[in-house]
């Protein structure tokens, strides 16, 4: 049996704060979101209106035009680019008829997250976000809740819960929040373990579909899903990567950002999005072949700032340069003071430049030190292997001489074994 494909009309409104061209670009992205969700864009409708109508967002004449388009084109879904209130959804569906379902951009993004959630944590986060955002928008539909049987804007781990009453929804949300909080504690424990390992943590961040998963696969053979679709990756994946100098670092692929990312989604996925906050280095990946790459980069930087992850050592990696070579000169002038590399994660072109930049950043603050470890303390050598880059080891009758590339933290831990006094380290007052 073939899956039903929702035929949809996309609706945007150009106000005195929003230009028509900006609305068109936003609808282009909305169309890609709909395609990712498995729907088909049949038509677009844009209204120029100084202030949105509080009852239906659109003016009465435009709503009548929308109803006519729905009837003539056998439309069963209308997607608004702006958030709708519960009463606006109800009023629009009353006018458009029983067969047409009305959703907004946030509901569509939630649906895509539900479609792509794989891990238990991801599914719980999606369900919580769905309940928080969608539950108020079901008020007043009463017996019509049975309409939530399938299709875009209705699926996901929590769809059966949406048919319960609000009291049960509140109980379910409380239970989900408790489970997610427990998972957050587990994630915090894992982060603490990574901190103790001493390995540099690098997060690959950027707009959705910029090629983050493809880049991680290219560098580490991670084998994670990489599709030319929005939000193909929801769950962060971390892999070890060995730099040319032999140092091991941790690379993490993160959830993609997008314009108008729903607040409830940011809240539910905060522990996942915060992978960027705990990284030592950021790789901001940008799809240079996309005409909107500059605005996408601005969205990425804004969300990083809101999450508290800005200001870290950063490499700006402009991906898919094989598709957008004409843009490279202007980007270079714009970002000449930043660490910038141009690459193609798909072909591997330029990836060595990224690795070289990461090696330079990871090595900042590190220097070569020689330690003499008595044989009775040989376990200290394991500490160096775990937390520093071992460059050479000589085993003697009384001690092990080891040369390493170490940061200040490790130099402080191993100061007692230093072959020569390290004048840059503060004295140990407890000795």
C-alpha positions in Angstrom: 0.0 0.0 0.0 1.5 3.4 -1.1 1.9 6.0 1.6 -0.4 9.0 1.2 1.5 12.2 0.0 0.0 15.3 1.5 -0.7 18.0 -1.2 0.0 21.3 0.4 -0.3 25.0 0.0 2.4 27.2 1.7 1.3 30.5 3.1 3.4 33.5 4.1 2.6 37.1 5.1 4.7 40.1 4.3 4.2 42.8 7.0 5.8 46.2 7.4 8.7 44.5 9.2 9.1 41.7 6.6 9.9 42.3 2.9 8.2 40.1 0.3 11.6 38.9 -0.9 12.4 37.7 2.6 9.1 35.8 2.7 9.8 34.2 -0.6 13.2 32.9 0.7 11.6 31.6 3.8 8.9 29.8 1.8 11.7 28.2 -0.3 13.1 26.7 2.9 9.5 25.8 4.1 9.1 23.9 0.8 12.3 21.9 1.5 11.0 21.2 5.0 7.8 19.9 3.5 9.7 17.7 1.1 11.7 16.3 3.9 8.5 15.4 5.7 7.2 13.6 2.6 4.7 16.2 1.4 4.3 18.0 -2.0 4.1 21.7 -2.5 1.3 22.5 -4.9 1.0 26.3 -4.6 2.1 29.3 -2.6 0.1 32.2 -1.2 1.6 35.4 0.0 -0.3 38.3 1.4 1.1 41.9 1.9 -0.6 43.1 5.0 0.8 45.7 7.5 -0.5 43.8 10.5 -1.6 40.2 10.7 -5.3 39.5 11.3 -5.7 38.3 14.9 -8.5 35.9 13.8 -7.0 34.1 10.8 -3.6 35.8 10.3 -4.7 36.6 6.7 -7.3 39.0 5.6 -10.8 37.7 4.8 -10.4 38.0 1.1 -7.1 36.1 1.1 -8.7 33.3 3.2 -11.5 33.0 0.6 -8.8 32.7 -2.1 -7.0 30.1 0.0 -10.3 28.1 0.4 -10.8 28.3 -3.4 -7.3 27.0 -4.1 -7.7 24.2 -1.7 -11.0 23.0 -3.3 -9.7 23.3 -6.9 -6.4 21.5 -6.2 -7.6 18.8 -3.8 -5.4 20.2 -1.1 -5.4 18.4 2.3 -2.7 20.4 4.1 -2.0 24.1 4.5 1.3 25.1 6.1 1.8 28.7 7.4 5.3 30.0 7.7 4.4 31.9 10.9 3.3 30.5 14.2 -0.4 30.2 14.6 -2.4 30.5 17.8 -4.9 27.7 18.7 -7.9 29.9 17.8 -6.4 30.9 14.4 -5.9 27.2 13.5 -9.5 26.5 14.6 -10.9 29.4 12.6 -9.0 28.6 9.5 -10.0 24.9 9.6 -13.6 25.9 10.0 -13.4 28.0 6.9 -11.3 25.6 4.8 -13.4 22.6 5.6 -13.2 19.2 7.2 -10.7 17.8 4.7 -8.0 20.4 5.1 -5.6 20.4 8.1 -3.8 23.6 9.0 -0.3 23.5 10.6 2.5 26.1 11.0 6.2 26.0 10.5 7.0 24.9 14.0 4.6 22.0 13.8 6.2 20.9 10.5 9.7 21.0 12.1 8.4 19.0 15.1 7.0 16.4 12.6 10.4 16.1 10.9 12.1 15.6 14.2 9.5 12.9 15.0 10.3 11.2 11.7 14.0 11.2 12.3 14.3 10.5 16.0 16.2 7.2 16.4 17.5 6.9 20.0 15.3 6.7 23.1 16.5 10.1 24.2 15.7 11.7 20.9 12.2 10.2 20.9 11.4 11.4 24.4 12.7 14.9 23.5 10.5 15.0 20.4 7.4 13.8 22.3 7.9 16.4 25.0 8.3 19.2 22.4 5.2 18.0 20.5 3.1 17.9 23.6 4.2 21.3 24.8 3.6 22.9 21.4 0.7 21.0 20.0 -1.5 20.4 23.0 -2.7 24.0 23.3 -3.5 24.0 19.6 -5.8 21.0 19.9 -8.2 22.9 22.3 -11.7 23.1 21.0 -11.5 20.2 18.5 -13.2 17.8 20.8 -14.2 14.7 19.0 -12.3 15.7 16.0 -9.1 14.5 17.7 -9.6 11.3 15.9 -8.4 13.2 12.8 -4.9 12.9 14.1 -4.5 9.5 12.5 -1.6 10.1 10.2 0.1 12.5 7.8 2.3 15.5 8.2 2.0 17.3 11.5 0.5 14.3 13.3 3.0 11.5 13.6 5.7 10.8 16.2 6.3 8.9 19.4 3.6 10.9 21.2 0.8 10.9 18.7 -1.4 8.4 20.7 -0.9 10.7 23.7 -2.3 13.6 21.8 -5.7 11.9 21.9 -5.9 11.9 25.7 -7.3 14.8 27.7 -5.2 17.7 29.0 -4.8 16.3 32.5 -3.2 13.1 31.1 -1.0 15.3 28.9 0.3 17.2 31.9 1.1 13.9 33.6 2.8 12.6 30.5 4.9 15.8 30.2 6.0 15.6 33.8 7.0 12.0 33.3 8.9 12.9 30.1 10.7 15.8 31.8 11.8 13.5 34.6 13.1 10.9 32.2 15.0 13.5 30.1 16.4 15.0 33.3 17.8 11.6 34.2 19.3 11.3 30.7 20.8 14.7 31.2 22.6 13.5 34.3 23.9 10.5 32.4 25.1 12.8 29.6 26.8 15.1 32.2 28.6 12.1 33.6 29.8 11.1 30.1 31.0 14.7 29.6 32.9 14.6 32.9 34.6 11.4 31.8 35.6 13.1 28.5 37.0 16.0 30.5 39.1 13.7 32.6 40.4 12.1 29.5 42.2 15.3 28.6 41.3 15.0 24.9 40.4 18.1 23.0 36.7 18.2 22.2 35.7 19.6 18.8 32.0 20.2 17.9 30.9 20.5 14.2 28.0 23.0 14.2 26.1 24.7 11.5 22.8 25.1 9.6 20.8 22.0 8.9 22.0 20.2 5.7 25.4 22.0 5.7 27.1 18.6 5.5 28.1 18.0 9.1 27.4 14.3 9.1 29.2 13.9 5.7 32.3 15.7 7.2 32.4 13.5 10.3 32.0 10.4 8.0 34.8 11.7 5.8 37.2 12.2 8.7 36.4 9.3 11.0 34.4 6.7 8.9 31.7 7.1 11.5 29.1 5.5 9.2 26.3 7.8 10.3 23.3 8.7 8.1 24.1 11.6 5.8 21.3 12.6 3.5 20.6 15.7 1.3 17.6 16.5 3.6 16.9 18.9 6.4 17.4 17.5 9.9 18.7 14.1 8.8 20.7 13.9 12.0 19.1 14.5 15.4 21.3 12.6 17.9 24.9 13.8 18.4 27.6 11.4 17.4 31.1 11.5 18.9 34.1 9.8 17.4 37.8 9.8 18.1 40.1 11.3 15.5 43.9 11.2 15.3 45.6 14.4 14.2 48.7 14.1 12.0 50.9 14.7 15.1 49.4 11.7 16.7 47.2 13.5 19.2 43.7 12.0 19.6 40.7 14.4 19.7 37.0 13.9 20.0 34.8 15.1 17.1 31.0 15.5 17.6 28.4 15.9 15.0 25.5 18.1 16.3 21.9 18.9 15.6 21.5 21.4 12.7 20.2 24.9 13.3 17.5 26.6 11.3 15.7 29.9 11.0 12.7 30.2 13.4 13.8 27.1 15.4 10.8 26.4 17.7 11.3 27.5 21.3 10.0 24.3 22.7 12.3 22.3 20.5 15.3 24.3 21.8 14.1 23.7 25.3 13.6 19.9 24.9 16.8 19.4 23.0 18.9 21.8 25.1 21.1 19.0 26.5 21.8 17.8 22.9 22.4 21.3 21.5 24.7 22.2 24.4 27.3 19.8 23.0 28.6 22.9 21.4 28.9 24.6 24.8 31.2 21.9 26.2 33.5 21.8 23.2 37.0 23.3 23.3 36.9 24.1 19.6 34.0 24.8 17.1 34.0 24.0 13.4 31.2 26.2 12.0 30.3 24.5 8.7 28.5 26.5 6.1 27.1 25.3 2.7 28.7 27.8 0.3 26.6 26.5 -2.6 23.3 27.8 -0.9 22.4 31.3 -2.1 21.3 32.0 1.5 24.6 30.9 3.1 25.3 34.3 4.7 21.9 34.5 6.4 22.3 30.8 7.5 25.7 31.7 9.0 24.1 34.6 10.9 21.4 32.3 12.3 24.1 29.8 13.4 26.1 32.4 15.2 23.0 33.9 16.8 21.9 30.5 18.2 25.5 29.7 19.4 25.4 33.0 21.3 22.0 32.2 22.8 23.3 28.8 23.9 26.3 30.4 25.5 28.7 28.7 23.1 30.2 31.7 21.3 33.7 33.1 21.8 35.4 29.7 21.5 38.4 29.0 19.2 36.6 28.6 15.8 37.3 27.3 12.3 34.9 28.5 9.7 34.6 25.7 7.1 32.9 26.6 3.9 31.6 23.3 2.5 30.6 22.3 -1.0 33.1 24.7 -2.5 33.2 22.6 -5.6 29.6 23.8 -6.2 30.1 27.5 -5.2 33.6 28.5 -6.3 32.4 31.9 -7.5 31.6 32.9 -3.9 35.0 32.2 -2.4 36.7 35.5 -3.0 34.0 37.5 -1.4 33.9 35.2 1.6 37.6 35.4 2.1 37.5 39.2 2.2 34.6 39.1 4.7 36.2 36.6 7.1 39.9 37.4 6.5 40.6 37.7 10.3 39.1 34.3 11.1 40.5 30.8 10.6 38.8 29.9 7.3 39.0 26.8 5.1 37.3 25.9 1.9 36.5 22.2 1.4 34.2 19.6 0.0 33.2 17.0 2.6 31.8 14.8 -0.1 35.0 14.6 -2.2 37.5 15.3 0.5 38.9 18.3 -1.3 40.4 20.8 1.3 39.8 18.5 4.3 43.5 18.4 5.0 43.4 22.2 5.4 40.7 21.8 8.1 42.7 19.1 9.9 45.8 21.3 9.8 43.8 24.2 11.3 42.4 21.9 14.1 45.9 20.7 14.8 47.1 24.2 15.3 44.2 25.1 17.6 44.4 21.9 19.6 48.1 22.5 20.1 47.7 26.0 21.4 49.0 26.2 24.9 50.7 22.8 24.7 54.4 22.3 24.6 57.0 19.5 24.7 58.1 18.2 28.1 60.3 15.3 29.1 59.5 13.3 32.3 61.5 10.7 34.2 59.1 8.3 35.8 60.5 5.8 38.4 59.7 2.2 37.4 57.6 1.8 40.6 55.3 4.6 39.3 55.0 3.2 35.8 51.2 3.7 36.0 51.8 7.4 35.5 52.8 6.5 31.9 49.3 5.4 31.2 48.1 8.8 32.4 50.3 10.5 29.8 49.1 8.1 27.1 45.5 9.0 27.9 45.9 12.8 28.4 48.8 13.9 26.3 50.6 13.1 23.0 53.5 10.8 23.7 56.3 11.5 21.3 58.9 9.0 22.6 59.6 6.5 25.4 62.9 5.1 26.6 62.8 2.3 29.3 65.8 2.4 31.7 66.9 0.3 34.6 65.6 2.8 37.2 63.1 5.0 35.4 61.2 5.5 32.2 62.0 8.6 30.2 59.1 9.9 28.2 58.7 13.0 25.9 55.2 14.3 25.5 53.2 17.2 24.1 51.2 18.3 27.1 48.9 21.2 28.1 49.1 23.2 31.4 46.7 20.9 33.2 48.8 17.7 32.5 52.1 19.5 33.2 50.7 20.5 36.6 49.7 16.9 37.3 53.0 15.4 36.2 55.3 18.2 37.6 56.9 15.8 40.1 58.4 13.8 37.3 59.7 16.6 35.2 63.3 16.0 34.0 64.0 19.7 34.3 62.3 22.3 36.5 59.4 23.9 34.7 59.7 27.6 35.5 56.3 28.4 33.9 54.4 26.2 36.4 53.4 27.6 39.8 55.1 25.9 42.8 53.2 23.2 44.6 52.6 24.8 48.0 51.7 21.4 49.6 55.2 20.0 49.0 
